[in-house]
Amino acid sequence: MRQWQLQDAKARFSEVVKRACSEGPQEITLRGEPAAILVSREEFEKMKGKKPSLVSFLKASPLKGVDLNLERDKSLTREIDL
């Protein structure tokens, strides 16, 4: 991954974008410290991915069909000394 100082990345932005598309992520530093990563749209879409809905996630659960006891405990609260 190539590193760019912020001022160089600003001055050569179109080159940084082209390299992100052809070579992969480009790191941008601020005062010598890593500050940002520029990635291509294609790479971003891969990272973002499509997340399943909650319903489809629950339907695919390995616990599907397990009988759970969801009855609430009806005992009274305990007494404590404060």
N, CA, C and O of each residue as an XYZ file, in Angstrom:
328
protein
N       0.850     -1.166      0.000
C       0.000      0.000      0.000
C       0.898      1.232      0.000
O       1.804      1.363      0.824
N       0.636      2.101     -0.909
C       1.440      3.312     -1.016
C       0.962      4.352     -0.014
O      -0.235      4.484      0.242
N       1.920      5.093      0.554
C       1.596      6.171      1.482
C       1.753      7.516      0.787
O       2.670      7.731     -0.006
N       0.828      8.410      1.111
C       0.861      9.767      0.592
C       0.759     10.731      1.769
O      -0.071     10.540      2.657
N       1.592     11.757      1.781
C       1.392     12.825      2.742
C       0.165     13.608      2.270
O      -0.092     13.709      1.070
N      -0.575     14.151      3.207
C      -1.824     14.825      2.863
C      -1.632     15.893      1.794
O      -2.419     15.966      0.850
N      -0.606     16.716      1.925
C      -0.409     17.793      0.945
C      -0.118     17.230     -0.448
O      -0.546     17.813     -1.444
N       0.604     16.104     -0.535
C       0.868     15.468     -1.829
C      -0.408     14.853     -2.393
O      -0.673     14.942     -3.592
N      -1.197     14.226     -1.517
C      -2.451     13.609     -1.965
C      -3.405     14.670     -2.503
O      -4.099     14.435     -3.492
N      -3.444     15.830     -1.860
C      -4.310     16.919     -2.339
C      -3.823     17.425     -3.697
O      -4.621     17.653     -4.605
N      -2.518     17.597     -3.826
C      -1.960     18.136     -5.067
C      -2.084     17.156     -6.232
O      -2.199     17.575     -7.383
N      -2.061     15.848     -5.939
C      -2.098     14.827     -6.998
C      -3.294     13.899     -6.817
O      -3.191     12.689     -7.016
N      -4.438     14.485     -6.435
C      -5.621     13.704     -6.088
C      -6.056     12.751     -7.193
O      -6.375     11.595     -6.913
N      -6.075     13.206     -8.433
C      -6.522     12.328     -9.517
C      -5.595     11.119     -9.653
O      -6.058     10.022     -9.965
N      -4.295     11.305     -9.423
C      -3.365     10.177     -9.478
C      -3.625      9.207     -8.323
O      -3.572      7.992     -8.508
N      -3.905      9.744     -7.133
C      -4.191      8.893     -5.975
C      -5.436      8.048     -6.252
O      -5.465      6.857     -5.940
N      -6.457      8.666     -6.836
C      -7.698      7.941     -7.158
C      -7.421      6.866     -8.206
O      -7.880      5.733     -8.062
N      -6.688      7.200     -9.241
C      -6.367      6.219    -10.285
C      -5.586      5.041     -9.709
O      -5.840      3.890    -10.063
N      -4.640      5.328     -8.824
C      -3.861      4.252     -8.213
C      -4.727      3.391     -7.290
O      -4.530      2.179     -7.205
N      -5.672      4.009     -6.610
C      -6.579      3.234     -5.756
C      -7.391      2.259     -6.604
O      -7.668      1.140     -6.173
N      -7.769      2.681     -7.797
C      -8.544      1.813     -8.693
C      -7.684      0.720     -9.315
O      -8.155     -0.401     -9.511
N      -6.434      1.033     -9.627
C      -5.601      0.049    -10.321
C      -4.696     -0.771     -9.404
O      -4.455     -1.948     -9.673
N      -4.191     -0.168     -8.323
C      -3.212     -0.845     -7.468
C      -3.755     -1.277     -6.111
O      -3.182     -2.152     -5.462
N      -4.854     -0.670     -5.682
C      -5.405     -1.003     -4.375
C      -5.410      0.194     -3.444
O      -5.128      1.315     -3.866
N      -5.730     -0.038     -2.180
C      -5.868      1.055     -1.214
C      -4.629      1.937     -1.125
O      -3.499      1.464     -1.240
N      -4.867      3.232     -0.916
C      -3.801      4.216     -0.792
C      -3.929      4.871      0.588
O      -4.993      5.371      0.951
N      -2.842      4.862      1.341
C      -2.859      5.432      2.689
C      -2.466      6.895      2.653
O      -1.518      7.276      1.966
N      -3.198      7.713      3.394
C      -2.906      9.140      3.479
C      -2.514      9.445      4.919
O      -3.219      9.081      5.861
N      -1.376     10.122      5.073
C      -0.882     10.431      6.414
C      -1.037     11.916      6.705
O      -1.026     12.759      5.807
N      -1.180     12.201      7.990
C      -1.291     13.582      8.456
C      -0.241     13.762      9.546
O      -0.302     13.110     10.588
N       0.715     14.640      9.304
C       1.842     14.842     10.220
C       2.579     13.539     10.517
O       3.021     13.307     11.643
N       2.706     12.692      9.496
C       3.441     11.446      9.624
C       2.661     10.284     10.212
O       3.182      9.171     10.280
N       1.427     10.511     10.639
C       0.591      9.469     11.225
C      -0.481      9.041     10.233
O      -1.050      9.888      9.545
N      -0.770      7.742     10.143
C      -1.846      7.289      9.256
C      -3.159      7.976      9.620
O      -3.553      7.993     10.786
N      -3.839      8.545      8.614
C      -5.076      9.286      8.878
C      -6.265      8.737      8.100
O      -7.391      8.753      8.598
N      -6.027      8.252      6.885
C      -7.140      7.796      6.052
C      -6.633      6.800      5.021
O      -5.446      6.745      4.700
N      -7.577      6.019      4.517
C      -7.288      5.078      3.434
C      -8.259      5.378      2.310
O      -9.466      5.453      2.539
N      -7.755      5.551      1.105
C      -8.606      5.764     -0.060
C      -8.692      4.440     -0.809
O      -7.673      3.866     -1.194
N      -9.919      3.959     -1.013
C     -10.136      2.708     -1.735
C     -11.045      2.962     -2.926
O     -11.783      3.946     -2.962
N     -10.982      2.067     -3.892
C     -11.844      2.185     -5.061
C     -13.287      1.873     -4.666
O     -13.537      1.270     -3.622
N     -14.216      2.281     -5.495
C     -15.635      2.004     -5.242
C     -15.873      0.491     -5.187
O     -16.636      0.010     -4.350
N     -15.225     -0.243     -6.071
C     -15.365     -1.701     -6.125
C     -14.918     -2.334     -4.801
O     -15.601     -3.204     -4.260
N     -13.773     -1.892     -4.290
C     -13.250     -2.415     -3.024
C     -14.188     -2.058     -1.868
O     -14.426     -2.877     -0.981
N     -14.711     -0.848     -1.885
C     -15.641     -0.410     -0.845
C     -16.900     -1.276     -0.845
O     -17.377     -1.681      0.215
N     -17.440     -1.558     -2.033
C     -18.647     -2.391     -2.124
C     -18.383     -3.799     -1.592
O     -19.258     -4.398     -0.967
N     -17.181     -4.330     -1.835
C     -16.827     -5.657     -1.310
C     -16.793     -5.631      0.217
O     -17.305     -6.541      0.869
N     -16.191     -4.592      0.779
C     -16.088     -4.493      2.233
C     -17.456     -4.284      2.874
O     -17.760     -4.849      3.925
N     -18.270     -3.465      2.224
C     -19.586     -3.151      2.770
C     -20.479     -4.378      2.747
O     -21.170     -4.668      3.724
N     -20.466     -5.096      1.640
C     -21.251     -6.319      1.516
C     -22.734     -6.086      1.740
O     -23.150     -5.013      2.177
N     -23.514     -7.094      1.439
C     -24.955     -6.998      1.656
C     -25.282     -7.796      2.907
O     -24.951     -8.977      3.015
N     -25.927     -7.142      3.833
C     -26.268     -7.786      5.085
C     -27.681     -8.357      4.996
O     -28.572     -7.720      4.435
N     -27.893     -9.563      5.550
C     -29.237    -10.142      5.517
C     -30.174     -9.383      6.459
O     -29.730     -8.734      7.406
N     -31.462     -9.474      6.187
C     -32.432     -8.852      7.086
C     -32.458     -9.639      8.387
O     -31.984    -10.774      8.438
N     -33.003     -9.046      9.432
C     -33.082     -9.713     10.720
C     -33.914    -10.990     10.615
O     -33.576    -12.008     11.219
N     -34.997    -10.933      9.851
C     -35.867    -12.098      9.700
C     -35.110    -13.249      9.045
O     -35.165    -14.377      9.535
N     -34.408    -12.985      7.948
C     -33.676    -14.063      7.274
C     -32.520    -14.566      8.138
O     -32.189    -15.751      8.102
N     -31.904    -13.673      8.913
C     -30.841    -14.088      9.825
C     -31.385    -15.050     10.878
O     -30.776    -16.083     11.156
N     -32.528    -14.710     11.459
C     -33.122    -15.574     12.482
C     -33.603    -16.894     11.898
O     -33.495    -17.936     12.545
N     -34.136    -16.857     10.674
C     -34.588    -18.097     10.034
C     -33.420    -19.037      9.751
O     -33.597    -20.255      9.740
N     -32.238    -18.488      9.524
C     -31.062    -19.304      9.229
C     -30.317    -19.728     10.493
O     -29.288    -20.397     10.405
N     -30.817    -19.353     11.653
C     -30.149    -19.650     12.916
C     -30.058    -21.154     13.149
O     -31.000    -21.887     12.848
N     -28.929    -21.618     13.683
C     -28.821    -23.045     14.017
C     -29.741    -23.423     15.184
O     -29.952    -24.608     15.442
N     -30.281    -22.443     15.877
C     -31.201    -22.707     16.983
C     -32.656    -22.787     16.521
O     -33.562    -22.964     17.335
N     -32.872    -22.656     15.216
C     -34.237    -22.733     14.692
C     -34.825    -24.097     15.048
O     -34.209    -25.134     14.801
N     -36.004    -24.083     15.621
C     -36.675    -25.318     15.990
C     -36.398    -25.781     17.403
O     -37.030    -26.727     17.874
N     -35.466    -25.136     18.092
C     -35.183    -25.495     19.476
C     -36.312    -24.946     20.341
O     -36.706    -23.789     20.197
N     -36.828    -25.781     21.238
C     -37.924    -25.367     22.100
C     -37.358    -24.608     23.296
O     -36.680    -25.184     24.146
N     -37.639    -23.330     23.349
C     -37.146    -22.503     24.442
C     -38.264    -22.255     25.447
O     -39.418    -22.056     25.069
N     -37.916    -22.269     26.716
C     -38.883    -21.945     27.752
C     -38.792    -20.444     27.997
O     -37.869    -19.966     28.656
N     -39.758    -19.710     27.460
C     -39.721    -18.258     27.568
C     -40.696    -17.746     28.629
O     -41.049    -16.567     28.636
N     -41.127    -18.631     29.519
C     -42.056    -18.225     30.560
C     -41.318    -17.387     31.593
O     -40.211    -17.721     32.017
N     -41.939    -16.320     31.976
C     -41.334    -15.391     32.918
C     -41.437    -15.927     34.349
O     -42.442    -16.534     34.719
N     -40.396    -15.700     35.145
C     -40.400    -16.101     36.550
C     -41.379    -15.198     37.294
O     -41.241    -13.976     37.250
N     -42.346    -15.767     37.963
C     -43.404    -14.991     38.620
C     -43.171    -14.875     40.126
O     -44.073    -14.450     40.847
N     -41.998    -15.238     40.617
C     -41.740    -15.129     42.046
C     -41.613    -13.655     42.439
O     -41.268    -12.804     41.620
N     -41.899    -13.381     43.702
C     -41.828    -12.005     44.191
C     -40.376    -11.558     44.281
O     -39.449    -12.369     44.273
N     -40.212    -10.276     44.365
C     -38.854     -9.748     44.480
C     -38.304    -10.085     45.855
O     -39.066    -10.303     46.796
N     -37.022    -10.127     45.969
C     -36.424    -10.443     47.265
C     -36.274     -9.169     48.081
O     -36.184     -8.068     47.539
N     -36.249     -9.343     49.380
C     -36.105     -8.203     50.277
C     -34.640     -8.066     50.655
O     -33.958     -9.056     50.918
N     -34.163     -6.819     50.679
C     -32.786     -6.574     51.061
C     -32.750     -5.437     52.069
O     -33.647     -4.594     52.085
N     -31.740     -5.405     52.897
C     -31.561     -4.320     53.856
C     -30.623     -3.283     53.243
O     -29.550     -3.607     52.736
N     -31.056     -2.047     53.305
C     -30.216     -0.965     52.782
C     -29.607     -0.167     53.891
O     -28.870      0.785     53.634
